[in-house]
């Protein structure tokens, strides 16, 4: 079963450009204490956004975690919900603070509480990004501050309300919640030390989840022949940091898959290796979920 945002609140403003802006693929029975999120896999590019951009469609997709929602789709039949965005990361990035905004991008005044000085804003990758992942400027000119706020109010905030609700529901039903934030990484983004990594696991350097959880995923990935690195160069973004509260029984782990494992990084076309990777990921998640009750995961205190 799939639940869309338009089923709970009608499309308003920028949300009306997407049908729907995001959706939750629900299992028949939520049988494992996991929630999966693919906030960068959205691939719906509205004509108005394309018209405002100086880039073609393929260039805009450089920021997209293409096909990651399909990579992790089998988790639904394993018993976990999968939240996936339809709006693209180049349009709005839900893995940022709500108002990380670059004032150079906008006509008009930003809200006084906007964070205009973060490292991510300086790099052009704020909540409303200025550049795509390879550093190319997205827009031909400035957009209005009102437009940025509208995207945040009608897309970002409802998305996080949905994610927060899934986490709360899971924790209430299972006594704990394990959020897996699913991403992909360009092979060219890896430094010399991590150059051969197939997978980067990010737990914000041990602060976002139980050590037992990241240990379990690392062991399973390695058992399937994958080369694993922790926290370099991706330790986890806003979602991992914000929702990871292991002392409260809420664990968050970011998984970055090397795009060269399953697609042509220039054309974004899937390769023949994609089905085998999907099967391997399903097996890895199933094994970790089976052992989740046997590892030391802090749980919520009884209310």
C-alpha positions as CSV (number, residue, x, y, z in Angstrom):
1,X,0.0,0.0,0.0
2,X,1.3,3.5,-0.9
3,X,0.2,6.6,1.1
4,X,0.8,9.9,-0.6
5,X,1.0,13.4,0.8
6,X,-2.1,14.4,-1.2
7,X,-4.1,11.9,0.8
8,X,-3.5,13.8,4.0
9,X,-3.2,17.4,2.9
10,X,-4.2,18.9,-0.5
11,X,-1.4,20.2,-2.7
12,X,-0.7,23.9,-2.1
13,X,1.8,26.2,-3.9
14,X,4.9,24.4,-5.2
15,X,3.5,21.1,-3.9
16,X,0.9,21.2,-6.7
17,X,3.8,20.7,-9.2
18,X,4.2,17.1,-8.1
19,X,1.8,14.3,-8.1
20,X,2.3,13.6,-5.2
21,X,5.4,15.4,-3.7
22,X,6.3,12.3,-1.8
23,X,4.8,8.9,-0.8
24,X,5.2,6.1,1.7
25,X,5.2,2.5,0.5
26,X,3.7,0.6,3.4
27,X,4.2,-3.1,4.1
28,X,1.3,-5.4,4.7
29,X,2.5,-5.6,8.3
30,X,5.0,-3.4,9.9
31,X,6.9,-6.3,11.4
32,X,10.4,-5.0,11.8
33,X,11.5,-1.8,13.8
34,X,12.8,-0.1,10.7
35,X,11.9,3.0,8.6
36,X,13.7,3.6,5.3
37,X,14.0,7.0,3.7
38,X,15.1,8.1,0.2
39,X,14.9,11.9,0.3
40,X,17.2,12.5,-2.7
41,X,15.7,10.0,-5.2
42,X,13.0,12.3,-6.5
43,X,13.0,12.5,-10.3
44,X,10.0,14.8,-11.2
45,X,11.3,18.0,-12.7
46,X,8.4,20.5,-13.3
47,X,8.5,22.5,-16.6
48,X,8.7,25.8,-14.6
49,X,11.8,24.6,-12.7
50,X,13.5,23.5,-16.0
51,X,12.6,26.9,-17.5
52,X,14.2,28.8,-14.6
53,X,17.4,26.7,-14.8
54,X,20.4,27.4,-17.0
55,X,21.1,23.6,-17.0
56,X,19.5,20.8,-19.0
57,X,17.6,18.0,-17.4
58,X,20.5,15.5,-17.3
59,X,22.8,18.1,-15.7
60,X,20.2,18.8,-13.0
61,X,20.0,15.1,-12.3
62,X,23.7,15.0,-11.2
63,X,22.5,15.9,-7.7
64,X,19.9,13.1,-7.7
65,X,20.4,9.8,-5.9
66,X,19.0,8.1,-9.0
67,X,17.2,4.8,-8.6
68,X,18.0,4.5,-4.8
69,X,14.3,4.1,-4.0
70,X,14.2,1.1,-6.4
71,X,17.4,-0.3,-4.8
72,X,15.8,-0.4,-1.4
73,X,12.2,-1.2,-2.6
74,X,12.4,-4.8,-1.2
75,X,12.5,-3.6,2.4
76,X,8.7,-3.1,2.1
77,X,8.1,-6.8,1.7
78,X,10.5,-7.4,4.6
79,X,8.1,-5.4,6.8
80,X,9.3,-1.8,6.8
81,X,7.8,1.4,5.4
82,X,9.8,3.3,2.7
83,X,9.4,7.1,2.5
84,X,10.5,8.5,-0.9
85,X,10.5,12.0,-2.3
86,X,9.3,12.7,-5.8
87,X,10.6,16.3,-5.9
88,X,14.3,16.4,-6.9
89,X,17.1,17.4,-4.6
90,X,18.1,20.2,-7.0
91,X,14.7,21.8,-6.2
92,X,14.6,21.2,-2.5
93,X,16.9,19.3,-0.1
94,X,15.2,17.6,2.9
95,X,18.6,16.6,4.3
96,X,19.3,20.1,5.4
97,X,18.1,22.4,8.2
98,X,14.7,23.9,7.2
99,X,16.1,27.3,6.3
100,X,19.8,26.9,5.2
101,X,19.6,29.5,2.5
102,X,22.1,31.5,0.4
103,X,21.0,35.2,0.3
104,X,22.9,35.6,-3.0
105,X,20.3,33.4,-4.7
106,X,17.2,35.4,-3.9
107,X,15.3,38.6,-4.6
108,X,13.7,40.0,-1.4
109,X,14.5,39.4,2.2
110,X,14.9,36.0,3.8
111,X,13.3,35.3,7.2
112,X,15.5,36.6,10.0
113,X,16.0,33.0,11.4
114,X,17.4,31.7,8.1
115,X,20.9,30.1,8.5
116,X,22.9,31.9,5.8
117,X,26.4,31.0,7.1
118,X,26.6,27.3,7.2
119,X,29.3,25.4,5.4
120,X,26.6,23.8,3.2
121,X,25.3,27.2,2.2
122,X,28.8,28.3,1.4
123,X,29.2,25.4,-0.9
124,X,25.9,26.1,-2.7
125,X,24.1,23.1,-1.3
126,X,21.6,24.6,1.1
127,X,17.9,23.7,1.5
128,X,17.2,25.3,-1.8
129,X,20.5,24.5,-3.6
130,X,22.4,27.0,-5.7
131,X,24.5,24.4,-7.5
132,X,24.2,20.8,-8.5
133,X,26.5,18.3,-7.1
134,X,29.3,18.9,-9.6
135,X,29.3,22.7,-8.8
136,X,27.3,24.1,-11.8
137,X,25.0,27.0,-11.0
138,X,21.3,25.9,-11.3
139,X,19.5,29.1,-12.0
140,X,19.8,31.6,-14.8
141,X,18.9,34.4,-12.4
142,X,17.7,35.1,-8.9
143,X,14.5,33.5,-7.6
144,X,12.3,35.2,-5.0
145,X,12.7,34.7,-1.3
146,X,9.0,34.0,-1.2
147,X,9.5,31.1,-3.6
148,X,12.1,29.5,-1.3
149,X,9.9,29.9,1.8
150,X,6.9,28.4,-0.2
151,X,9.0,25.3,-1.1
152,X,10.0,24.8,2.6
153,X,6.4,25.3,3.9
154,X,4.6,23.1,1.4
155,X,7.3,20.4,0.7
156,X,10.0,20.3,3.3
157,X,7.8,20.6,6.4
158,X,5.2,18.1,5.4
159,X,7.9,15.7,4.4
160,X,9.5,15.9,7.8
161,X,6.1,15.6,9.5
162,X,5.6,12.4,7.7
163,X,9.1,11.1,8.6
164,X,8.7,12.0,12.2
165,X,5.3,10.3,12.3
166,X,6.7,7.1,10.9
167,X,9.5,7.1,13.5
168,X,7.1,7.8,16.3
169,X,4.7,5.0,15.1
170,X,7.6,2.5,14.8
171,X,9.0,3.4,18.3
172,X,5.6,3.0,19.9
173,X,4.9,-0.3,18.2
174,X,8.3,-1.9,18.6
175,X,9.9,-0.1,21.6
176,X,12.6,1.2,19.3
177,X,13.1,2.7,15.8
178,X,15.9,2.2,13.3
179,X,15.9,4.9,10.6
180,X,18.0,4.0,7.5
181,X,18.7,7.1,5.4
182,X,19.5,5.8,1.9
183,X,21.8,7.6,-0.5
184,X,24.1,7.1,-3.4
185,X,27.6,8.6,-4.0
186,X,29.5,9.4,-7.2
187,X,32.6,7.2,-7.5
188,X,34.5,10.4,-8.2
189,X,33.6,11.9,-4.8
190,X,35.8,9.4,-2.9
191,X,39.2,10.4,-1.8
192,X,42.3,8.3,-2.1
193,X,41.8,6.6,1.2
194,X,38.2,5.7,0.4
195,X,38.7,5.2,-3.4
196,X,37.7,1.6,-3.4
197,X,34.7,1.9,-1.1
198,X,31.4,0.3,-2.3
199,X,29.5,1.5,0.8
200,X,30.0,4.3,3.3
201,X,28.1,3.9,6.6
202,X,27.5,7.2,8.5
203,X,26.5,7.4,12.1
204,X,27.8,10.9,12.9
205,X,30.9,9.4,14.3
206,X,29.1,7.2,16.8
207,X,26.5,9.7,18.0
208,X,23.4,8.7,15.9
209,X,23.0,5.0,16.5
210,X,24.0,2.1,18.7
211,X,27.5,0.8,17.8
212,X,25.9,-2.6,17.5
213,X,23.7,-1.4,14.6
214,X,26.5,-0.1,12.5
215,X,28.6,-3.1,13.4
216,X,25.8,-5.4,12.2
217,X,25.4,-3.6,8.8
218,X,29.2,-3.5,8.3
219,X,29.5,-7.2,9.0
220,X,26.7,-8.1,6.6
221,X,28.0,-5.9,3.8
222,X,31.4,-7.4,4.1
223,X,30.0,-10.9,4.2
224,X,28.4,-10.1,0.8
225,X,31.8,-8.9,-0.6
226,X,31.3,-5.2,-0.3
227,X,34.2,-2.9,0.7
228,X,32.9,-0.7,3.6
229,X,34.1,2.6,5.0
230,X,32.7,4.4,8.0
231,X,31.9,8.2,8.1
232,X,34.4,9.2,5.4
233,X,33.6,11.2,3.4
234,X,29.9,11.0,4.4
235,X,29.1,10.9,8.2
236,X,25.4,11.6,7.7
237,X,23.5,14.8,7.1
238,X,20.7,16.6,8.9
239,X,18.4,13.7,8.9
240,X,20.9,11.3,10.6
241,X,21.9,13.9,13.1
242,X,18.5,15.2,13.9
243,X,16.6,11.9,14.2
244,X,19.4,9.8,15.7
245,X,18.8,9.7,19.5
246,X,20.1,6.3,20.5
247,X,19.7,7.0,24.2
248,X,16.0,7.3,23.6
249,X,15.8,4.2,21.5
250,X,15.8,6.0,18.2
251,X,18.7,5.1,15.9
252,X,19.6,6.6,12.6
253,X,22.2,5.3,10.1
254,X,23.1,6.7,6.7
255,X,24.0,4.3,3.9
256,X,25.8,5.6,0.8
257,X,26.0,3.2,-2.2
258,X,28.7,3.7,-4.8
259,X,26.8,4.5,-8.0
260,X,29.3,2.6,-10.2
261,X,27.9,-0.6,-8.6
262,X,24.6,-0.3,-10.4
263,X,24.4,2.4,-13.0
264,X,26.2,4.3,-15.7
265,X,27.2,7.5,-13.9
266,X,27.2,9.6,-17.1
267,X,23.8,8.6,-18.5
268,X,22.2,7.4,-15.2
269,X,21.1,4.2,-17.0
270,X,21.0,1.1,-14.9
271,X,23.5,-1.6,-15.6
272,X,23.1,-5.4,-15.6
273,X,24.5,-5.4,-12.1
274,X,21.4,-3.6,-10.7
275,X,19.2,-6.7,-10.0
276,X,22.0,-8.5,-8.1
277,X,22.6,-5.5,-5.9
278,X,18.9,-5.2,-5.1
279,X,18.9,-8.9,-4.1
280,X,22.1,-8.4,-2.0
281,X,20.6,-5.4,-0.2
282,X,17.4,-7.3,0.6
283,X,19.5,-10.1,2.1
284,X,21.6,-7.7,4.1
285,X,18.6,-5.9,5.6
286,X,16.8,-9.2,6.3
287,X,19.9,-10.5,8.2
288,X,20.3,-7.3,10.3
289,X,16.6,-7.2,11.0
290,X,16.6,-10.8,12.1
291,X,19.4,-10.1,14.5
292,X,18.1,-6.8,15.8
293,X,16.6,-8.3,18.8
294,X,19.9,-9.9,19.8
295,X,22.1,-6.8,19.6
296,X,22.3,-4.2,22.3
297,X,20.0,-1.5,21.0
298,X,18.8,1.0,23.6
299,X,15.0,1.1,23.7
300,X,12.4,3.6,24.8
301,X,11.5,3.6,28.4
302,X,7.9,2.4,29.1
303,X,5.5,5.3,29.4
